[in-house]
Amino acid sequence: MTVMVTFKRVLIPFAFVLAGCFQTLSAQGWGTDWRSPASTDSTSRDTTAPAGGGWGEEEQAPGVQITPRVPYKRFIPPYDSLREIIYYSGVIEDENCETCGADSLYWRAMLYLKKRFGKEKMKDKSWVLENVVGNKIVMKITVPMMVQTNQFNKKQSGMMEFRMALRFQESRYKYQFGNFVHIEVERGAEARMIRTYHEYYMRVKKGYQTTDVFLLAADRDVKEFVEGLRKSLRGPYQPDEEDW
């Protein structure tokens, strides 16, 4: 009997101690590590979410700057709304040139054209449509269509046809370029020729980043042509023996 009473006296205080510990643990809340009240359980985080922020964001390495993409700016060639064609024209003049008569400018232009295209082309009536000494030269020219693939490389994509006219007066000349056509040969047994006017490329609503390369090729060719004429016509004339 004495032993039983003593056991009860020991057990009852021990029960109160266990109850107090249980209440303390419950008060710390769900997901809290009882060993450190300030730390949270890893199960309370969504580990599939990006560490950097919102949904779908890419994690950026420290110190790395992302360059924003520059919007593509469409190329618009000079356009004659009356003729409804892509049309380059201009006048080069030098009032102080004492040797820039109309005839002299004409022969200088002929010399430049022979060097650029060859003497045989300048005798070909399918190329030279009009040729009035000292007055004008009208040509239908066909050259390779050289498109720019990147900053340093070009490649041929069919042929380019266009018309050019030069008109001469005292101390000045006028140049005109128009009727640009992209000529391609269709792949297949028939090898059909496809002619696409550059005005079509200018008007397309979609995919113009692809077709702009043809308009830019024509633009570069015209500007190179004009620069060559400018240097040739302002330089001293050296007559070709075949000119006389």
Disulfide bonds with the S-S distance in Angstrom:
Cys97-Cys100 1.97
